[in-house]
Amino acid sequence: LVALGFTLISVFTLSGPGPLSLLRRQVNEVA
């Protein structure tokens, strides 16, 4: 699960501007 999470974060960071915004969105969805 950790490996998949890091992979998804890396892909989103590379394929989308504003990695912090994407991370915050994912955190909000999970929470």
PDB file of N, CA, C and O in Angstrom:
ATOM      1  N   LEU A   1       0.848  -1.198   0.000  1.00  0.00           N
ATOM      2  CA  LEU A   1       0.000   0.000   0.000  1.00  0.00           C
ATOM      3  C   LEU A   1       0.879   1.243   0.000  1.00  0.00           C
ATOM      4  O   LEU A   1       0.599   2.198  -0.725  1.00  0.00           O
ATOM      5  N   VAL A   2       1.926   1.243   0.794  1.00  0.00           N
ATOM      6  CA  VAL A   2       2.816   2.410   0.849  1.00  0.00           C
ATOM      7  C   VAL A   2       3.456   2.639  -0.511  1.00  0.00           C
ATOM      8  O   VAL A   2       3.533   3.770  -0.991  1.00  0.00           O
ATOM      9  N   ALA A   3       3.915   1.551  -1.129  1.00  0.00           N
ATOM     10  CA  ALA A   3       4.572   1.682  -2.442  1.00  0.00           C
ATOM     11  C   ALA A   3       3.591   2.265  -3.453  1.00  0.00           C
ATOM     12  O   ALA A   3       3.949   3.153  -4.226  1.00  0.00           O
ATOM     13  N   LEU A   4       2.354   1.768  -3.451  1.00  0.00           N
ATOM     14  CA  LEU A   4       1.359   2.280  -4.399  1.00  0.00           C
ATOM     15  C   LEU A   4       1.093   3.753  -4.123  1.00  0.00           C
ATOM     16  O   LEU A   4       0.972   4.548  -5.055  1.00  0.00           O
ATOM     17  N   GLY A   5       1.001   4.116  -2.870  1.00  0.00           N
ATOM     18  CA  GLY A   5       0.750   5.521  -2.518  1.00  0.00           C
ATOM     19  C   GLY A   5       1.853   6.418  -3.046  1.00  0.00           C
ATOM     20  O   GLY A   5       1.578   7.446  -3.665  1.00  0.00           O
ATOM     21  N   PHE A   6       3.111   6.032  -2.804  1.00  0.00           N
ATOM     22  CA  PHE A   6       4.230   6.854  -3.282  1.00  0.00           C
ATOM     23  C   PHE A   6       4.229   6.927  -4.800  1.00  0.00           C
ATOM     24  O   PHE A   6       4.513   7.978  -5.374  1.00  0.00           O
ATOM     25  N   THR A   7       3.910   5.816  -5.453  1.00  0.00           N
ATOM     26  CA  THR A   7       3.879   5.812  -6.922  1.00  0.00           C
ATOM     27  C   THR A   7       2.809   6.767  -7.426  1.00  0.00           C
ATOM     28  O   THR A   7       3.058   7.550  -8.343  1.00  0.00           O
ATOM     29  N   LEU A   8       1.625   6.711  -6.838  1.00  0.00           N
ATOM     30  CA  LEU A   8       0.547   7.606  -7.275  1.00  0.00           C
ATOM     31  C   LEU A   8       0.937   9.059  -7.041  1.00  0.00           C
ATOM     32  O   LEU A   8       0.705   9.910  -7.900  1.00  0.00           O
ATOM     33  N   ILE A   9       1.527   9.349  -5.887  1.00  0.00           N
ATOM     34  CA  ILE A   9       1.945  10.725  -5.586  1.00  0.00           C
ATOM     35  C   ILE A   9       2.958  11.195  -6.620  1.00  0.00           C
ATOM     36  O   ILE A   9       2.866  12.316  -7.119  1.00  0.00           O
ATOM     37  N   SER A  10       3.928  10.337  -6.942  1.00  0.00           N
ATOM     38  CA  SER A  10       4.953  10.725  -7.920  1.00  0.00           C
ATOM     39  C   SER A  10       4.318  10.989  -9.273  1.00  0.00           C
ATOM     40  O   SER A  10       4.632  11.986  -9.924  1.00  0.00           O
ATOM     41  N   VAL A  11       3.422  10.101  -9.704  1.00  0.00           N
ATOM     42  CA  VAL A  11       2.779  10.269 -11.014  1.00  0.00           C
ATOM     43  C   VAL A  11       1.971  11.561 -11.037  1.00  0.00           C
ATOM     44  O   VAL A  11       2.070  12.336 -11.988  1.00  0.00           O
ATOM     45  N   PHE A  12       1.177  11.797 -10.002  1.00  0.00           N
ATOM     46  CA  PHE A  12       0.362  13.020  -9.971  1.00  0.00           C
ATOM     47  C   PHE A  12       1.252  14.255  -9.941  1.00  0.00           C
ATOM     48  O   PHE A  12       0.951  15.256 -10.590  1.00  0.00           O
ATOM     49  N   THR A  13       2.357  14.186  -9.183  1.00  0.00           N
ATOM     50  CA  THR A  13       3.255  15.340  -9.091  1.00  0.00           C
ATOM     51  C   THR A  13       3.870  15.644 -10.444  1.00  0.00           C
ATOM     52  O   THR A  13       4.031  16.809 -10.808  1.00  0.00           O
ATOM     53  N   LEU A  14       4.220  14.590 -11.199  1.00  0.00           N
ATOM     54  CA  LEU A  14       4.874  14.803 -12.494  1.00  0.00           C
ATOM     55  C   LEU A  14       3.859  15.190 -13.560  1.00  0.00           C
ATOM     56  O   LEU A  14       4.182  15.952 -14.471  1.00  0.00           O
ATOM     57  N   SER A  15       2.644  14.679 -13.462  1.00  0.00           N
ATOM     58  CA  SER A  15       1.656  14.914 -14.521  1.00  0.00           C
ATOM     59  C   SER A  15       0.727  16.069 -14.179  1.00  0.00           C
ATOM     60  O   SER A  15      -0.167  16.384 -14.964  1.00  0.00           O
ATOM     61  N   GLY A  16       0.912  16.708 -13.033  1.00  0.00           N
ATOM     62  CA  GLY A  16       0.022  17.817 -12.680  1.00  0.00           C
ATOM     63  C   GLY A  16       0.747  18.901 -11.900  1.00  0.00           C
ATOM     64  O   GLY A  16       1.491  18.602 -10.966  1.00  0.00           O
ATOM     65  N   PRO A  17       0.537  20.152 -12.272  1.00  0.00           N
ATOM     66  CA  PRO A  17       1.154  21.273 -11.557  1.00  0.00           C
ATOM     67  C   PRO A  17       0.518  21.461 -10.184  1.00  0.00           C
ATOM     68  O   PRO A  17      -0.681  21.238 -10.017  1.00  0.00           O
ATOM     69  N   GLY A  18       1.309  21.865  -9.215  1.00  0.00           N
ATOM     70  CA  GLY A  18       0.765  22.069  -7.877  1.00  0.00           C
ATOM     71  C   GLY A  18       0.603  20.768  -7.133  1.00  0.00           C
ATOM     72  O   GLY A  18      -0.517  20.404  -6.775  1.00  0.00           O
ATOM     73  N   PRO A  19       1.699  20.044  -6.886  1.00  0.00           N
ATOM     74  CA  PRO A  19       1.617  18.761  -6.169  1.00  0.00           C
ATOM     75  C   PRO A  19       0.994  18.935  -4.787  1.00  0.00           C
ATOM     76  O   PRO A  19       0.278  18.056  -4.307  1.00  0.00           O
ATOM     77  N   LEU A  20       1.270  20.077  -4.149  1.00  0.00           N
ATOM     78  CA  LEU A  20       0.715  20.305  -2.815  1.00  0.00           C
ATOM     79  C   LEU A  20      -0.806  20.335  -2.876  1.00  0.00           C
ATOM     80  O   LEU A  20      -1.476  19.791  -1.997  1.00  0.00           O
ATOM     81  N   SER A  21      -1.354  20.969  -3.910  1.00  0.00           N
ATOM     82  CA  SER A  21      -2.813  21.048  -4.030  1.00  0.00           C
ATOM     83  C   SER A  21      -3.400  19.652  -4.212  1.00  0.00           C
ATOM     84  O   SER A  21      -4.412  19.310  -3.601  1.00  0.00           O
ATOM     85  N   LEU A  22      -2.751  18.843  -5.066  1.00  0.00           N
ATOM     86  CA  LEU A  22      -3.256  17.482  -5.300  1.00  0.00           C
ATOM     87  C   LEU A  22      -3.188  16.681  -4.008  1.00  0.00           C
ATOM     88  O   LEU A  22      -4.129  15.962  -3.672  1.00  0.00           O
ATOM     89  N   LEU A  23      -2.079  16.801  -3.282  1.00  0.00           N
ATOM     90  CA  LEU A  23      -1.938  16.045  -2.039  1.00  0.00           C
ATOM     91  C   LEU A  23      -3.022  16.477  -1.061  1.00  0.00           C
ATOM     92  O   LEU A  23      -3.639  15.640  -0.402  1.00  0.00           O
ATOM     93  N   ARG A  24      -3.255  17.786  -0.965  1.00  0.00           N
ATOM     94  CA  ARG A  24      -4.279  18.264  -0.028  1.00  0.00           C
ATOM     95  C   ARG A  24      -5.644  17.720  -0.429  1.00  0.00           C
ATOM     96  O   ARG A  24      -6.444  17.335   0.424  1.00  0.00           O
ATOM     97  N   ARG A  25      -5.905  17.691  -1.741  1.00  0.00           N
ATOM     98  CA  ARG A  25      -7.209  17.178  -2.188  1.00  0.00           C
ATOM     99  C   ARG A  25      -7.350  15.715  -1.797  1.00  0.00           C
ATOM    100  O   ARG A  25      -8.400  15.303  -1.303  1.00  0.00           O
ATOM    101  N   GLN A  26      -6.302  14.929  -2.013  1.00  0.00           N
ATOM    102  CA  GLN A  26      -6.380  13.500  -1.662  1.00  0.00           C
ATOM    103  C   GLN A  26      -6.578  13.353  -0.159  1.00  0.00           C
ATOM    104  O   GLN A  26      -7.371  12.521   0.283  1.00  0.00           O
ATOM    105  N   VAL A  27      -5.872  14.146   0.620  1.00  0.00           N
ATOM    106  CA  VAL A  27      -6.006  14.058   2.081  1.00  0.00           C
ATOM    107  C   VAL A  27      -7.433  14.406   2.483  1.00  0.00           C
ATOM    108  O   VAL A  27      -8.019  13.743   3.339  1.00  0.00           O
ATOM    109  N   ASN A  28      -7.995  15.446   1.866  1.00  0.00           N
ATOM    110  CA  ASN A  28      -9.370  15.836   2.201  1.00  0.00           C
ATOM    111  C   ASN A  28     -10.339  14.720   1.836  1.00  0.00           C
ATOM    112  O   ASN A  28     -11.260  14.432   2.601  1.00  0.00           O
ATOM    113  N   GLU A  29     -10.150  14.088   0.684  1.00  0.00           N
ATOM    114  CA  GLU A  29     -11.051  13.005   0.279  1.00  0.00           C
ATOM    115  C   GLU A  29     -10.942  11.840   1.252  1.00  0.00           C
ATOM    116  O   GLU A  29     -11.957  11.272   1.655  1.00  0.00           O
ATOM    117  N   VAL A  30      -9.724  11.482   1.632  1.00  0.00           N
ATOM    118  CA  VAL A  30      -9.528  10.357   2.554  1.00  0.00           C
ATOM    119  C   VAL A  30     -10.128  10.700   3.917  1.00  0.00           C
ATOM    120  O   VAL A  30     -10.787   9.869   4.543  1.00  0.00           O
ATOM    121  N   ALA A  31      -9.892  11.932   4.368  1.00  0.00           N
ATOM    122  CA  ALA A  31     -10.403  12.337   5.677  1.00  0.00           C
ATOM    123  C   ALA A  31     -11.911  12.563   5.585  1.00  0.00           C
ATOM    124  O   ALA A  31     -12.545  12.912   6.580  1.00  0.00           O
TER     125      ALA A  31
END
